[in-house]
Amino acid sequence: MTGGPADGDAPCRGLDPAWLAQQLAEGFDSARPAVAFDRFIGTGQMSRNARFTVVWDEPTAGPESIVVKVPSGNPSTRAVSADSGIYQRECAFYSTVRELVDIRVPKPLAVSCDDDGLDFAILLEDLRRSTQGDHLEGLDDGQIDLAIGQAAALHAPLWDVDHPALSAIGSDAEDRGRRVQALVEMILPVCLERLRTGLDDDVPRFLDAFVPRIADWVATPRTTASVVHGDFRADNFLFGDHPEAPPLAVVDWQTVTTGAGVTDISYLLGGTLEVDRRRAEETARLDQYRAELAARGADYPAHACFDDYALGTPHGITTALVATVMADETERGDALFALMLNRHTHHAIDVDLLDRIAPPPLSNS
């Protein structure tokens, strides 16, 4: 076994084999199994995924291995993540929202989260016969087909449905817009300095014009609402390598929220595809998405779909900026965030994003 939990990590129940064994015994109504740490897996920036082997008295009593998602080992990253609510949101998704949508995810075996979000553990089905995508390598046509199908499976079931379970992942747009704008204004100089060698010249100029209007962008009306994954890209896709594995399972639900579902498609195409390829393919891909929705009973007129899609383009910009300062600093991470900023900025420029942002309401004073 390699790469065990570091001695300096803050206490984390999800890395305690005895605690995991108890959860599994309760979940499978069986004698407590022997659980042993295997290794950390994936490329998580805000949290960690660890694989554990499991040995049961009866070989068929439960899974031979599990994956456990736990907080970051970096105390500052953990604190900021908990304060922003992303750990709590993911736990809420697996606990309640997952049952209301059709998207394929690793099946949760147990979910535990402190009230303050500083410690959580999500025990998950181990999709060992799947391979994680890589945002820096991109996706081929078949993989994008699968992703669009899964996006529709997420969005359609709660299309314009006001379900009580969504209160755990939703937030007030006006308040969210103010908070995001204030945060981005504070961190922007740090982000530009850290990523400057990888950024296109258009990016700082566009950000100068866009950042002061973030609150108005968030408040600009969309035509529909559903569940939004919020980080719908290759790093969070598990592609099946075996007939018994799902063709695609989607992970990392820390940014799940409510809003226009097509934001996930805007984020997927804008961040995954090189600019020229995205320009050539996006109309056909949006038609594909609308057809997938229609097959699941959700009607989305083309003009409304494109309007919401265009308003979704800055989501990748704000995500990359916030992640630059929140996530553990790594060479791959910086390359990823610079790539995202470049592609999503060109996307926003192409759809005339600044002209689509509604002006702030006139003051009564």
C-alpha positions as CSV (number, residue, x, y, z in Angstrom):
1,M,0.0,0.0,0.0
2,T,1.2,3.5,-0.9
3,G,0.4,7.1,-0.2
4,G,-1.4,6.7,3.1
5,P,-2.9,9.6,5.0
6,A,-0.3,12.1,6.2
7,D,0.3,12.3,9.9
8,G,-0.2,16.1,9.8
9,D,-3.7,15.9,8.4
10,A,-6.6,17.1,10.6
11,P,-8.8,14.3,11.9
12,C,-11.0,12.8,9.3
13,R,-13.5,10.0,10.0
14,G,-13.6,8.9,6.4
15,L,-9.9,7.8,6.6
16,D,-10.5,5.7,9.7
17,P,-10.8,2.0,8.8
18,A,-12.7,1.2,12.0
19,W,-15.3,3.8,11.3
20,L,-15.7,2.7,7.7
21,A,-16.1,-0.9,8.8
22,Q,-18.9,0.1,11.1
23,Q,-20.7,2.1,8.3
24,L,-20.4,-0.8,5.9
25,A,-21.6,-3.4,8.5
26,E,-24.7,-1.2,9.1
27,G,-25.3,-0.6,5.4
28,F,-25.1,-4.2,4.4
29,D,-26.6,-5.7,7.6
30,S,-23.6,-8.0,8.0
31,A,-20.7,-8.7,10.3
32,R,-18.1,-5.9,10.5
33,P,-15.6,-6.4,7.6
34,A,-11.9,-5.8,7.6
35,V,-11.1,-2.4,5.9
36,A,-7.7,-1.3,4.8
37,F,-6.4,1.8,3.1
38,D,-5.2,1.3,-0.5
39,R,-4.3,4.6,-2.0
40,F,-5.6,8.1,-3.0
41,I,-7.0,8.3,-6.5
42,G,-8.2,11.1,-8.8
43,T,-7.1,14.6,-9.3
44,G,-9.3,16.4,-6.8
45,Q,-8.3,20.0,-6.0
46,M,-10.8,20.7,-3.1
47,S,-11.0,17.3,-1.5
48,R,-9.6,13.8,-1.7
49,N,-10.7,10.4,-2.9
50,A,-9.3,7.3,-1.2
51,R,-9.7,3.6,-2.2
52,F,-10.1,1.1,0.6
53,T,-10.1,-2.7,0.3
54,V,-12.8,-4.6,2.1
55,V,-12.7,-8.2,3.3
56,W,-16.0,-9.8,4.5
57,D,-16.5,-13.1,6.4
58,E,-18.8,-14.0,3.6
59,P,-17.2,-13.1,0.2
60,T,-20.5,-12.0,-1.3
61,A,-21.7,-10.0,1.6
62,G,-20.6,-6.7,0.1
63,P,-18.1,-4.9,-2.2
64,E,-14.4,-5.9,-2.4
65,S,-13.4,-2.2,-2.4
66,I,-14.9,1.2,-1.9
67,V,-14.0,4.8,-2.6
68,V,-14.3,7.4,0.2
69,K,-14.5,11.1,-0.5
70,V,-13.1,13.2,2.3
71,P,-12.0,16.9,2.9
72,S,-8.8,18.3,1.6
73,G,-5.7,17.5,3.7
74,N,-4.7,21.2,3.4
75,P,-6.2,23.0,6.5
76,S,-6.8,26.3,4.6
77,T,-8.4,24.6,1.6
78,R,-10.6,22.6,4.0
79,A,-11.7,25.7,5.9
80,V,-12.5,27.8,2.8
81,S,-14.4,24.8,1.2
82,A,-16.5,24.2,4.3
83,D,-17.2,27.9,4.7
84,S,-18.4,28.2,1.1
85,G,-20.7,25.2,1.7
86,I,-19.3,23.0,-1.1
87,Y,-18.8,19.9,1.1
88,Q,-22.4,20.2,2.5
89,R,-23.8,20.6,-1.0
90,E,-22.2,17.4,-2.2
91,C,-23.5,15.5,0.8
92,A,-27.0,16.9,0.2
93,F,-26.8,15.8,-3.4
94,Y,-25.9,12.2,-2.5
95,S,-28.3,12.1,0.4
96,T,-31.5,13.4,-1.4
97,V,-31.2,15.0,-4.8
98,R,-29.5,12.0,-6.5
99,E,-32.7,9.9,-6.1
100,L,-34.7,12.5,-8.0
101,V,-32.6,12.6,-11.2
102,D,-31.5,10.0,-13.7
103,I,-27.8,10.8,-14.2
104,R,-25.4,7.9,-13.5
105,V,-23.2,8.4,-10.5
106,P,-21.3,6.1,-8.2
107,K,-23.9,4.7,-5.8
108,P,-23.5,6.1,-2.3
109,L,-23.2,3.6,0.5
110,A,-23.1,6.1,3.4
111,V,-23.0,9.9,3.8
112,S,-21.8,11.7,6.9
113,C,-21.2,15.4,7.3
114,D,-20.7,17.7,10.3
115,D,-22.9,20.7,10.7
116,D,-20.0,23.0,10.0
117,G,-18.9,21.0,7.0
118,L,-15.3,20.7,8.1
119,D,-15.4,16.9,8.2
120,F,-17.4,14.8,5.9
121,A,-17.2,11.3,4.4
122,I,-19.1,9.9,1.4
123,L,-18.7,6.1,0.9
124,L,-19.1,5.3,-2.7
125,E,-19.3,2.4,-5.1
126,D,-15.9,1.8,-6.5
127,L,-16.0,1.9,-10.3
128,R,-12.7,0.2,-10.8
129,R,-13.5,-0.7,-14.4
130,S,-13.7,3.0,-15.4
131,T,-11.1,5.6,-16.3
132,Q,-11.2,9.2,-15.3
133,G,-11.2,11.8,-18.1
134,D,-8.6,14.4,-18.4
135,H,-9.6,18.0,-19.1
136,L,-6.1,18.8,-20.5
137,E,-6.4,16.0,-23.0
138,G,-10.0,16.7,-23.9
139,L,-12.8,14.4,-25.1
140,D,-13.5,12.7,-28.4
141,D,-16.9,12.9,-30.2
142,G,-18.2,9.7,-28.6
143,Q,-17.3,10.9,-25.1
144,I,-19.1,14.2,-25.7
145,D,-22.1,12.3,-26.9
146,L,-22.2,10.4,-23.6
147,A,-21.7,13.6,-21.6
148,I,-24.6,15.4,-23.3
149,G,-26.9,12.4,-22.7
150,Q,-26.0,12.4,-19.0
151,A,-26.5,16.1,-18.8
152,A,-30.1,15.6,-20.1
153,A,-30.6,12.8,-17.6
154,L,-29.6,15.3,-14.8
155,H,-31.7,18.2,-16.0
156,A,-34.9,16.8,-17.4
157,P,-36.4,15.1,-14.4
158,L,-36.6,18.3,-12.4
159,W,-37.2,20.7,-15.3
160,D,-38.9,23.7,-13.8
161,V,-40.0,21.7,-10.8
162,D,-39.9,23.3,-7.4
163,H,-39.0,20.3,-5.2
164,P,-38.3,20.8,-1.5
165,A,-35.1,18.8,-1.7
166,L,-33.6,21.5,-3.9
167,S,-33.5,24.0,-1.1
168,A,-30.3,22.2,0.2
169,I,-28.4,23.0,-3.0
170,G,-30.1,26.2,-4.3
171,S,-29.3,29.8,-3.3
172,D,-30.7,33.3,-3.8
173,A,-29.4,34.7,-7.1
174,E,-29.1,38.3,-5.8
175,D,-27.2,37.3,-2.7
176,R,-25.0,34.8,-4.7
177,G,-24.2,37.5,-7.3
178,R,-23.1,40.0,-4.7
179,R,-20.9,37.4,-3.0
180,V,-19.3,36.1,-6.2
181,Q,-18.6,39.6,-7.4
182,A,-17.0,40.7,-4.1
183,L,-14.9,37.5,-4.0
184,V,-13.7,37.8,-7.6
185,E,-12.9,41.4,-7.2
186,M,-10.7,40.6,-4.2
187,I,-8.9,37.6,-5.8
188,L,-8.5,38.8,-9.4
189,P,-5.1,40.4,-8.9
190,V,-3.7,37.2,-7.3
191,C,-5.2,35.0,-10.0
192,L,-3.8,37.2,-12.9
193,E,-0.4,37.2,-11.3
194,R,-0.3,33.5,-10.7
195,L,-1.5,32.5,-14.1
196,R,-0.2,35.4,-16.2
197,T,2.3,33.4,-18.3
198,G,-0.5,31.1,-19.5
199,L,-3.2,33.6,-20.3
200,D,-4.1,35.0,-23.7
201,D,-4.0,38.8,-24.1
202,D,-7.8,39.1,-24.4
203,V,-8.4,37.6,-20.9
204,P,-7.3,40.5,-18.7
205,R,-9.1,43.0,-20.9
206,F,-12.3,41.1,-20.9
207,L,-12.1,40.5,-17.1
208,D,-11.7,44.3,-16.5
209,A,-15.1,44.8,-18.2
210,F,-16.9,41.7,-16.9
211,V,-16.0,41.5,-13.2
212,P,-17.7,44.7,-12.2
213,R,-20.9,43.3,-13.8
214,I,-20.9,39.8,-12.2
215,A,-23.8,40.6,-9.8
216,D,-25.9,41.8,-12.8
217,W,-24.9,38.7,-14.8
218,V,-26.1,36.4,-12.1
219,A,-29.3,38.3,-11.8
220,T,-30.1,38.3,-15.5
221,P,-33.2,36.1,-16.0
222,R,-32.9,32.6,-17.5
223,T,-35.8,31.0,-19.2
224,T,-35.8,27.8,-17.2
225,A,-34.4,26.1,-14.1
226,S,-33.2,22.7,-13.1
227,V,-30.3,21.0,-11.2
228,V,-26.9,22.2,-12.4
229,H,-23.8,20.1,-11.8
230,G,-21.6,23.2,-11.9
231,D,-18.3,21.5,-12.9
232,F,-19.3,19.4,-15.8
233,R,-16.0,18.5,-17.5
234,A,-13.7,15.6,-18.3
235,D,-11.9,15.5,-14.9
236,N,-15.3,14.6,-13.3
237,F,-16.2,11.9,-15.8
238,L,-15.6,8.2,-15.3
239,F,-15.7,6.3,-18.7
240,G,-16.4,2.6,-18.5
241,D,-13.6,0.2,-19.7
242,H,-15.7,-3.0,-19.4
243,P,-19.2,-4.1,-20.4
244,E,-20.2,-4.3,-16.8
245,A,-19.1,-0.7,-16.1
246,P,-21.5,2.2,-16.9
247,P,-20.4,4.0,-20.1
248,L,-20.2,7.2,-18.2
249,A,-20.6,8.1,-14.5
250,V,-20.3,11.7,-13.3
251,V,-18.6,12.6,-10.0
252,D,-17.7,15.6,-7.9
253,W,-21.0,17.2,-6.9
254,Q,-19.4,20.0,-4.7
255,T,-20.7,22.7,-7.0
256,V,-24.2,21.4,-7.6
257,T,-26.9,24.1,-7.5
258,T,-30.1,25.1,-9.3
259,G,-30.3,27.2,-12.4
260,A,-30.4,26.9,-16.2
261,G,-29.3,23.3,-16.9
262,V,-27.7,24.3,-20.2
263,T,-25.1,26.1,-18.2
264,D,-23.5,22.6,-17.9
265,I,-23.4,22.3,-21.7
266,S,-21.9,25.8,-22.1
267,Y,-19.3,24.9,-19.5
268,L,-18.6,21.5,-21.2
269,L,-18.2,22.8,-24.7
270,G,-16.6,26.1,-23.9
271,G,-14.0,24.5,-21.7
272,T,-13.4,21.1,-23.4
273,L,-13.2,22.1,-27.1
274,E,-10.5,24.2,-28.7
275,V,-12.0,27.5,-29.8
276,D,-12.3,26.8,-33.5
277,R,-13.8,23.4,-32.9
278,R,-16.3,24.8,-30.4
279,R,-17.4,27.4,-32.9
280,A,-17.9,24.8,-35.6
281,E,-19.8,22.3,-33.5
282,E,-21.8,24.2,-30.8
283,T,-25.0,24.6,-32.9
284,A,-25.2,20.9,-33.6
285,R,-24.4,20.0,-30.0
286,L,-27.1,22.2,-28.7
287,D,-29.6,20.6,-31.1
288,Q,-28.4,17.2,-29.8
289,Y,-28.9,18.4,-26.2
290,R,-32.4,19.6,-27.0
291,A,-33.3,16.3,-28.6
292,E,-32.0,14.4,-25.5
293,L,-34.2,16.6,-23.3
294,A,-37.2,16.1,-25.6
295,A,-36.9,12.4,-25.4
296,R,-37.2,12.8,-21.6
297,G,-40.2,15.1,-21.8
298,A,-38.6,18.5,-21.5
299,D,-39.3,21.0,-24.3
300,Y,-36.6,23.7,-24.8
301,P,-37.1,26.1,-27.8
302,A,-33.9,26.7,-29.7
303,H,-33.9,30.5,-29.1
304,A,-34.4,30.1,-25.4
305,C,-31.8,27.4,-25.2
306,F,-29.2,29.5,-27.0
307,D,-30.0,32.6,-24.8
308,D,-29.4,30.6,-21.6
309,Y,-26.4,28.9,-23.1
310,A,-24.8,32.2,-23.9
311,L,-25.5,33.5,-20.4
312,G,-23.8,30.4,-19.1
313,T,-20.4,31.2,-20.7
314,P,-18.9,33.1,-17.8
315,H,-19.5,30.3,-15.4
316,G,-16.2,28.7,-16.4
317,I,-14.5,32.0,-15.9
318,T,-15.7,32.5,-12.3
319,T,-15.1,28.8,-11.5
320,A,-11.5,29.0,-12.7
321,L,-10.8,32.2,-10.8
322,V,-12.2,31.0,-7.5
323,A,-10.6,27.6,-7.9
324,T,-7.2,29.2,-8.5
325,V,-7.1,30.5,-5.0
326,M,-9.2,27.9,-3.2
327,A,-7.6,24.7,-4.5
328,D,-4.3,23.3,-3.5
329,E,-1.6,24.9,-5.8
330,T,-0.2,22.4,-8.3
331,E,1.4,22.7,-11.7
332,R,-1.4,20.8,-13.3
333,G,-4.0,22.9,-11.6
334,D,-2.5,26.2,-12.8
335,A,-2.3,24.9,-16.4
336,L,-5.9,23.8,-16.1
337,F,-7.2,27.1,-14.7
338,A,-5.3,29.1,-17.4
339,L,-6.7,26.9,-20.1
340,M,-10.2,27.3,-18.7
341,L,-9.9,31.1,-18.5
342,N,-8.7,31.4,-22.1
343,R,-11.4,29.2,-23.6
344,H,-14.3,30.4,-21.6
345,T,-13.3,34.1,-22.2
346,H,-13.2,33.5,-26.0
347,H,-16.6,31.8,-25.6
348,A,-18.1,34.8,-23.8
349,I,-16.7,37.2,-26.3
350,D,-18.1,35.1,-29.2
351,V,-21.7,35.2,-27.8
352,D,-21.5,38.9,-27.0
353,L,-22.0,38.2,-23.3
354,L,-21.5,41.8,-22.1
355,D,-24.4,42.9,-24.3
356,R,-26.7,40.2,-22.8
357,I,-26.3,41.2,-19.2
358,A,-29.3,43.0,-17.9
359,P,-28.6,46.5,-16.6
360,P,-29.2,47.0,-12.8
361,P,-32.6,48.3,-11.8
362,L,-33.0,52.0,-11.6
363,S,-32.8,53.4,-8.1
364,N,-36.0,54.9,-6.6
365,S,-34.1,57.5,-4.8
